[in-house]
Amino acid sequence: MRTFLAFLVLSAVKVLGHLFFGFRAEWIGGRPRNRWGRVRLFVLIHHTSLYEPVFAGLAPFRLLWHFAAHGVLPVAEKTIRRRIGLFFRFLARNVVVVTRQRDHTWDQVLNRIDTRAVVMILPEGRMMRPNGLDAAGRSMTIRGGIADILEVLDDGQMIVLYSGGLHHVQAPGEVLPRPFRTLRARLELLDIEAYKRSLGPTTGGQEFRNAVVADLTHRRDTLCPVQVEGGIQGGEVPRWLGWWTPRR
């Protein structure tokens, strides 16, 4: 029952997303030919808004079902306490409320990762405000929690979504979104085992965490679509979406 409910919520987000927003996205390295059954990790980089679930509009329904059936989603305690928190509780089969610290709540996330789990994580852990900083005025950084997840995962694939940002839709502190805007993103499908090897002869621990943080920071700074005069740079609508996408 939980799986069906999560799938219905994700599907509704996808459909409504295409009714009210346009999508411009491109695959780095070309469009993958994949049945999605080996995807174990979703990584969304450039966290700017609580409306980021609307990026579900970029996923085929079979991938949404895969996540609904096996998803593990860490959600910040601060987010769950908000009115929108009830919505986040039904986005995956396993929603784990975390404190953003490496404490027992984070251990619960790692303990939910079995051989079929699919994890969704926003590795910055904090939302960027329009001034480019987090709520406390600190620079946005990649945190090491994603390295803990990668250490648990020995095989499979991960999808990295490089967001162009959603401040033009809804910035932190704003209540209502602005519809009929264009959402920009780049996506990349990576083999987890190959990705871990690419970081060098790191076997775990702090050295591995540092390597993951450095790599994802570089990817964020070079691959996320960026705001420029007249709009946000990005790609085009992937043909595999199979759904009409409104233009600007």
C-alpha positions in Angstrom: 0.0 0.0 0.0 2.8 2.4 0.9 4.4 1.8 -2.5 1.2 2.5 -4.4 0.7 5.7 -2.4 4.2 6.9 -3.0 3.9 6.2 -6.7 0.6 8.1 -6.9 2.1 11.1 -5.2 5.2 11.1 -7.5 3.1 10.6 -10.6 0.9 13.5 -9.6 3.9 15.7 -9.1 5.2 14.7 -12.6 1.9 15.4 -14.3 1.3 18.7 -12.5 4.9 19.7 -13.2 4.4 19.3 -16.9 1.1 21.3 -16.7 2.6 24.3 -14.9 6.3 24.3 -15.9 8.5 23.8 -18.8 11.6 21.6 -18.7 15.0 22.1 -20.4 17.4 19.2 -19.6 20.3 17.4 -21.3 22.2 14.2 -20.5 25.9 14.6 -20.1 27.6 11.9 -22.2 24.5 11.3 -24.3 21.1 9.9 -23.5 21.5 6.5 -21.7 19.8 3.4 -22.9 18.8 1.9 -19.5 15.9 0.0 -17.9 16.7 1.8 -14.7 16.6 -1.3 -12.6 20.2 -0.8 -11.5 19.8 2.7 -10.3 20.7 2.8 -6.6 21.3 6.5 -5.9 19.8 9.8 -7.0 21.9 12.9 -6.2 20.4 16.4 -6.6 23.1 19.1 -6.6 22.4 22.8 -6.1 19.6 22.8 -3.5 17.6 26.0 -3.7 14.0 25.3 -3.0 11.5 22.9 -1.3 9.8 22.6 -4.7 12.6 20.5 -6.1 10.3 17.3 -6.1 8.9 18.9 -9.3 12.1 17.6 -11.1 10.2 14.2 -11.0 8.8 15.5 -14.2 12.2 14.5 -15.8 11.8 10.9 -14.8 9.8 8.2 -16.7 7.0 6.6 -14.8 8.9 3.3 -14.5 11.7 5.1 -12.7 9.2 6.7 -10.3 7.8 3.2 -9.6 11.3 1.9 -8.9 11.8 4.7 -6.3 8.3 4.3 -4.8 9.0 0.6 -4.2 12.5 0.8 -2.9 13.2 4.4 -2.1 15.1 5.7 1.0 14.7 9.4 1.5 16.4 11.4 4.3 14.4 14.5 5.1 15.5 17.2 7.5 13.7 17.5 10.8 13.2 21.2 10.1 11.4 20.4 6.8 9.2 17.8 8.3 8.0 20.3 10.9 6.7 22.6 8.2 3.3 22.3 6.6 4.9 20.8 3.5 6.4 18.1 5.7 3.4 15.8 5.3 3.9 15.8 1.6 7.6 14.7 1.9 6.5 11.8 4.2 4.8 10.2 1.2 7.5 10.6 -1.5 9.2 7.2 -0.9 8.7 3.9 0.8 11.2 4.7 3.5 11.3 8.3 4.6 13.8 8.9 7.4 13.8 12.1 9.5 17.3 13.3 10.1 18.9 16.0 12.2 21.7 16.9 9.7 24.2 15.5 12.1 26.1 12.2 12.0 24.0 10.8 14.8 21.6 7.9 15.3 19.1 9.4 12.7 21.8 9.1 10.0 22.5 5.6 11.2 18.9 4.8 10.5 19.3 6.0 6.9 22.3 3.7 6.4 20.5 0.8 8.0 17.7 1.1 5.5 20.0 0.6 2.5 19.6 -3.1 1.6 20.4 -4.8 -1.7 17.4 -3.3 -3.5 17.3 0.2 -1.9 17.3 3.3 -4.0 18.5 6.4 -2.1 17.7 10.0 -2.8 20.0 12.6 -1.3 20.7 16.4 -1.6 24.3 16.4 -0.5 24.5 20.1 0.4 22.0 19.5 3.1 21.0 23.1 3.2 19.1 25.4 0.9 20.8 28.2 -0.9 19.2 31.6 -0.4 19.0 34.2 -3.2 22.2 35.8 -1.9 24.1 32.6 -2.7 24.5 31.6 1.0 22.5 29.4 3.4 20.1 30.6 6.1 23.1 31.2 8.5 25.1 33.2 5.9 27.5 30.4 5.2 28.8 29.3 1.8 27.1 26.3 0.3 29.3 23.2 0.6 28.9 19.5 -0.2 28.7 17.5 3.0 30.3 14.2 3.6 27.1 12.1 4.2 26.9 11.1 0.6 30.3 9.3 1.0 28.8 7.2 3.8 26.1 6.1 1.3 28.6 5.4 -1.4 30.6 3.2 0.9 27.6 1.1 1.6 26.8 0.7 -2.1 29.1 -1.8 -3.9 27.4 -1.8 -7.4 24.6 -0.3 -9.4 24.3 3.2 -10.9 23.6 6.7 -9.7 21.9 9.5 -11.4 23.2 13.0 -10.7 20.9 15.9 -11.4 22.7 19.2 -11.7 19.9 21.8 -11.0 19.8 25.2 -12.6 18.1 26.5 -9.4 14.5 27.2 -8.6 14.6 30.7 -7.1 12.7 31.9 -10.1 9.9 29.4 -9.1 10.0 29.6 -5.3 12.8 30.9 -3.1 13.2 30.0 0.6 10.7 32.0 2.6 8.2 32.4 -0.2 4.9 30.6 0.2 3.5 30.3 -3.3 5.4 29.2 -6.4 5.4 31.1 -9.7 4.0 28.8 -12.4 4.8 28.7 -16.1 8.6 29.1 -15.6 11.3 27.0 -17.2 13.2 24.5 -15.1 16.8 23.8 -16.2 19.0 20.8 -15.4 21.7 18.5 -16.6 21.7 14.8 -15.8 24.4 12.2 -15.6 24.3 8.4 -15.2 27.3 7.0 -13.5 28.4 3.5 -12.6 28.9 3.5 -8.8 31.8 1.1 -8.8 33.6 2.9 -11.6 32.9 6.3 -9.9 34.5 5.2 -6.7 37.5 3.8 -8.5 37.9 7.2 -10.3 38.5 8.9 -7.0 41.8 7.1 -6.6 43.1 4.5 -4.1 40.8 5.5 -1.3 39.3 2.7 0.7 37.1 4.6 3.0 37.1 6.9 6.0 38.0 10.5 6.0 40.2 10.3 2.9 37.3 8.9 0.9 34.9 11.5 2.2 37.3 14.3 1.3 37.7 12.9 -2.3 33.9 12.6 -2.7 33.3 16.1 -1.4 36.0 17.6 -3.7 34.7 15.8 -6.8 31.1 16.7 -6.3 32.0 20.3 -5.5 33.9 20.5 -8.7 31.0 18.9 -10.6 28.5 21.4 -9.1 30.7 24.4 -9.9 31.2 23.3 -13.5 28.1 21.4 -14.6 25.1 23.0 -13.0 23.3 25.3 -15.4 23.9 28.9 -14.4 21.9 32.1 -14.4 22.9 34.5 -17.1 21.5 37.7 -18.5 18.2 36.8 -20.1 17.7 33.4 -18.5 19.3 30.2 -17.3 21.6 28.2 -19.5 20.7 24.6 -20.0 19.9 21.9 -22.5 16.8 20.8 -24.3 13.9 18.5 -23.4 14.9 14.9 -23.5 12.8 13.1 -26.2 12.3 10.0 -24.0 10.1 12.0 -21.6 7.0 10.9 -23.6 5.0 13.9 -22.3 4.2 17.3 -23.8 6.3 20.0 -22.3 5.1 23.6 -22.4 7.5 26.1 -23.8 8.4 29.5 -22.4 
